[in-house]
Each structure stands twice: as structure tokens, then as C-alpha cells.
């Protein structure tokens, strides 16, 4: 599905690829058969189906007005606005973000990783292909509000999947901000975000960490992995010596050179909100040592299978 969308020139093919993607991920979301997972799958399906219908509608209007189905020839403002709205729904940009944290919370960490990275690539590709004809005002409003809301809502969370969902919304805000002025930089930001968030999701999956409470004792299972997790989180936050600082630096530089200093200042200030909860995650994962017993301490020293046999007999 991703390949079809990213390589197509025709709107119908792009739509087909997006539909294949949606239908392929739904069994992965609902795999656990838990009511929460089924609810997440239904929410995801409804949002994606609505967005796909809107995308098809906008491409049909464009074909009606311009007489062609070529993706790059999106010239009229009305279908452009509809298309931007549809893709914002697919990506989870503000104000169409409500489904994203809920769906991520209802799935496993690996499926959440797919939803945050691979499933974002096809809609983002369509935005890149049509970047020359998008509405700057709409995109800038969405970008700033996504960066703001991603930071603010993330402050209040204790569930790691929800925190990473709001982190994804915030990063999408940065990508949308630079999209019109330097599309290649959007792609670089997406690649680096994918790399860093994959590290975080896989580390959390290995230690089975779903909230901040279990994160505090996760270091006993894999101390080195948790140190890596801390670095990946600080990189996602965009702290200077780390990789995550590079896209933010380049975006701010480009926006300033385009004489958009107020926009650059606004999103830079709003990213400090995100920095707060990343620091809290890093603090919980490595820097702080919670009150713990010797049994917790021994988890990474010994992995004694005998204890599991004795436990039922003694009980």
C-alpha cells in the first residue's frame, strides 16, 4: 500500500494504496481481541475511511475542474483545501488529532510503532507532491496548533503510548511548518523522527513498559537498554549534541531565512513543552532510582528458572 501511494502519479492509484494500508493495519490493531483493541480498530477505520472519501472527493473535483487526474496538477484552491483536510485527518494533525492517542493506547507497542511511522509516510508523500499548491495559512495554523497541542497534552499523561502519540503530533507540526518552504527538509525530519521513535518503541517493548510506574523499575531488566532509551528520548526532545537537534535547527534556520521569524520563534518556544515531558521520561527511565527491594535489584543479575518451579509448590 505504501509503495503504491508513494510511486503513483494518478489520484486513483494513490487512493487505492491508502485503502490497502488501512485495511492491512486493522487486523494488527485488533489482534489481541481485547475490547479496547477492537474499539481502537473501529475508531481507526472510521477516521481513515472518512479521510479517504474526502481525498477521493477532492481529487474528483480537481479532475472535474482541470480535466486531469495527475497528483502534481492540483491547481484549484477548493480541492486543495479539501485534500489538505483529508491528509491532516489521515496524519492526525490538529484539529483532527483526537483519534490518534486513543488508537495508540488501544494497541500493542509494535503496532503503535507502525502507526506512528510507516503509516504516516503515504499521506506525507502526497503532501510533498502537492506542496507547491497548498494553502500556506491553513498549513501554518495546523503546524503551530499541532506543536502546541502535542506539547500541552503530553504533559498530563502517564501512559507511554499516549505520550509518544502526542510527541508524534508535535513532530508532525514541525514537518507541516517547513513543508511549503523546503519539502526535502520535511522528509529529513520524518526519517530522523522514524529512526528515533523506533528506538524508543522497541526499547519500551523489550522491557514491557506501558506507563511511568513500570518505567521506574525497567532499568533492573536491562540497564544498558534503558541508558540507550534515555539518549533516544533526549534526541526526540531535540537537545543539541544529539541527532534530533539537527532537523529542528535546519527548520528554524530555513524559516528565519524566509523571513518567518515569528513562526520560527513560536514553534521553538512550544517545543519546550515537549522537552519537559521527554525529560520526565528520561528521568524516570534512568536518572532516578525509586525505592526498591533486593528482589527488584537482582532481575538483571540472575535469570534463575528454578524459582518458577518452586513458587507453585510453596504456595
C-alpha positions, 0 to 999 in steps of 0.5 A, a space after each residue: 500500500 505504501 509503495 503504491 501511494 508513494 510511486 503513483 502519479 494518478 489520484 486513483 492509484 494513490 487512493 487505492 494504496 491508502 485503502 490497502 494500508 488501512 485495511 492491512 493495519 486493522 487486523 494488527 490493531 485488533 489482534 489481541 481481541 481485547 475490547 479496547 483493541 477492537 474499539 481502537 480498530 473501529 475508531 481507526 477505520 472510521 477516521 481513515 475511511 472518512 479521510 479517504 472519501 474526502 481525498 477521493 472527493 477532492 481529487 474528483 473535483 480537481 479532475 472535474 475542474 482541470 480535466 486531469 487526474 495527475 497528483 502534481 496538477 492540483 491547481 484549484 484552491 477548493 480541492 486543495 483545501 479539501 485534500 489538505 483536510 483529508 491528509 491532516 485527518 489521515 496524519 492526525 494533525 490538529 484539529 483532527 488529532 483526537 483519534 490518534 492517542 486513543 488508537 495508540 493506547 488501544 494497541 500493542 507497542 509494535 503496532 503503535 510503532 507502525 502507526 506512528 511511522 510507516 503509516 504516516 509516510 503515504 499521506 506525507 508523500 502526497 503532501 510533498 507532491 502537492 506542496 507547491 499548491 497548498 494553502 500556506 495559512 491553513 498549513 501554518 495554523 495546523 503546524 503551530 496548533 499541532 506543536 502546541 497541542 502535542 506539547 500541552 497534552 503530553 504533559 498530563 499523561 502517564 501512559 507511554 503510548 499516549 505520550 509518544 502519540 502526542 510527541 508524534 503530533 508535535 513532530 508532525 507540526 514541525 514537518 507541516 511548518 517547513 513543508 511549503 518552504 523546503 519539502 526535502 527538509 520535511 522528509 529529513 525530519 520524518 526519517 530522523 523522527 522514524 529512526 528515533 521513535 523506533 528506538 524508543 518503541 522497541 526499547 519500551 517493548 523489550 522491557 514491557 513498559 506501558 506507563 511511568 510506574 513500570 518505567 521506574 523499575 525497567 532499568 533492573 531488566 536491562 540497564 544498558 537498554 534503558 541508558 540507550 532509551 534515555 539518549 533516544 528520548 533526549 534526541 526526540 526532545 531535540 537537545 543539541 549534541 544529539 541527532 534530533 537537534 539537527 532537523 529542528 535547527 535546519 527548520 528554524 534556520 530555513 524559516 528565519 531565512 524566509 523571513 518567518 521569524 515569528 513562526 520560527 520563534 513560536 514553534 521553538 518556544 512550544 517545543 519546550 513543552 515537549 522537552 519537559 515531558 521527554 525529560 520526565 521520561 528520561 528521568 524516570 527511565 534512568 536518572 532516578 532510582 525509586 525505592 526498591 527491594 533486593 528482589 527488584 535489584 537482582 532481575 538483571 543479575 540472575 535469570 534463575 528458572 528454578 524459582 518458577 518451579 518452586 513458587 507453585 509448590 510453596 504456595 
